[in-house]
């Protein structure tokens, strides 16, 4: 059975590659032919038809370190389809292992200390930089990690929290929220909310920001929606980086940047499967799952970050526009050539320092002291 | 000869369409096959290979009026290759005629008055709204129109100036700068600079903003660079909308959004031919032609606008990041699903009011009174 599937896939690769080869020749070697066929295919109103492409690595305004990320191959798991909880856990642990192994050296390099503890019954890490900024003594950040609601267990969640702690001089509480396959919705958001409620008991909410990338960005938005509903104080600022604001596959860049983004690649791979696993039968357009469908009025100031090749470019700009339409202060930064969340993947890239420097400055500007 | 060329193009359309049809079936009908071939094509570091696509019109956060623009066919002149000055002029006039014919009704609808006059020997239009805003009595905007340095002669340049005059309550001077084929570089920028120098004689520079879309955005940036060099006072704010900051075809979205953008479509059509016509042998990377290569330090606050499908998405975000890296206040707005400059093409679209409303508010925030 498995051999048959592999043979079938192999035959399809050959077939597709042959025809793509023909088109690639047309596209690369003969602009006139491509222009003619494209003109014919797009001569009437309707969906846009685009040809196969070979897209070079961008050069200007992109550092060599970032170019290396942009030219990297697709992840080997981009189309993973785990059949059961054990297969999910095997994939989750395989991805997490190298990240976790690298944490001590990264902590040393970034000059941060990590403590593992509990808050409101939820496992959290407290990340403390060597020097807490002079304005940040009574400030605190809460971090919600990314990973499609499945990846990033335990210490694997920490690099982003460590970057902002180090570059911004902030103390950060990173929430190791429960995840599928064992704990689908609403476990993750319940854990985030429990920690936030605990934090606002001991700290002025306006002195705290909540931030996170991808799923962590979606959870940040969902947390604010829920805090509004439950009349819990809101944070003084938020940093939803390329937020998974719409997990239902709605958004133009799910199409335009499909196969272009070399981190997420496509919604139809592991990503959409993770969305369905997390939702556990609930409507994907419920605002607690896809916060873009919530009411953003009264939200705290927000800073958003994405890249031109990001599969979540539309998630990010839709969120930005919806915040602005609701009268919320919202800042948008878009990086040249970057796929999903690449601004946070390589601590030594100048773009990483730039992106987290911008987030730190934004929080400094908007948080109470 | 001409018949042969047409026959050849027709044969290529057929050939390309047949093969694209095969791939489109694979892409649309068989995700597994596409994923397998894409995985194989992107299993090593290097340029990104992407398959043919059929991209639907986006729905969420996009008004019906904007959806109509997004689903429109390519312009019939997207690949025009005028052979001489007469052919350029015929195309320029064919494009301009319907816009010019619609100006009186648009002026009526937007409640603006238009005067044609001269400033420093340059033809300009003065656009005055029925009501100049209470804070805007001593303010003035200078408008540099778009059109790839060739399109938009005379009144055809006016719609954008009229939109900002009307929505923002500003008096606007729109510069009808000289253009190719008769007047290549530096005529356009000489005219813009002459008018700016004239304006700063009678108005405080900090009470004035300069704005324009596409080529007008590139010219806005080039004007500030030149004013810095010549020690002429700088405007209080600028609004380079999706600026043609790099006319040399460098920028990731020249690739990623090629054939996706239904306004410009590709650099290799009329657009690049216009760049070469304007440059007239000068280096395309000269900062007066591609201002992204200039020094942005000391620039006034800037607001930039683009869309996720814009061929100039990278021009816009590269400009934004470079301004921010130079310590300049710079705001970025990116609209879901829009191709090049579509935020200004349909006065009745809510996105048009939103985009120009944001620009007007930004100017109000940063201009002197």
Interface residues (C-beta under 8 A of the other chain):
Chain A: X9 X10 X12 X13 X15 X16 X17 X19 X20 X22 X23 X24 X26 X30 X31 X32 X33 X34 X35 X36 X37 X38 X39 X40 X41 X42 X43 X44 X45 X46 X47 X48 X49 X50 X51 X52 X53 X54 X55 X56 X57 X58 X59 X60 X61 X68 X71 X72 X73 X74 X78 X79 X246 X250 X251 X252 X253 X255 X256 X257 X258 X259 X260 X262 X265 X266 X268 X269 X292 X308 X309 X313 X314 X317 X318 X320 X321 X322 X324 X325 X331 X332 X333 X334 X335 X336 X337 X354 X358
Chain B: X9 X10 X12 X13 X15 X16 X17 X19 X20 X22 X23 X24 X26 X30 X31 X32 X33 X34 X35 X36 X37 X38 X39 X40 X41 X42 X43 X44 X45 X46 X47 X48 X49 X50 X51 X52 X53 X54 X55 X56 X57 X58 X59 X60 X61 X68 X71 X72 X73 X74 X78 X79 X246 X250 X251 X252 X253 X255 X256 X257 X258 X259 X260 X262 X265 X266 X268 X269 X292 X308 X309 X313 X314 X317 X318 X320 X321 X322 X324 X325 X331 X332 X333 X334 X335 X336 X337 X354 X358
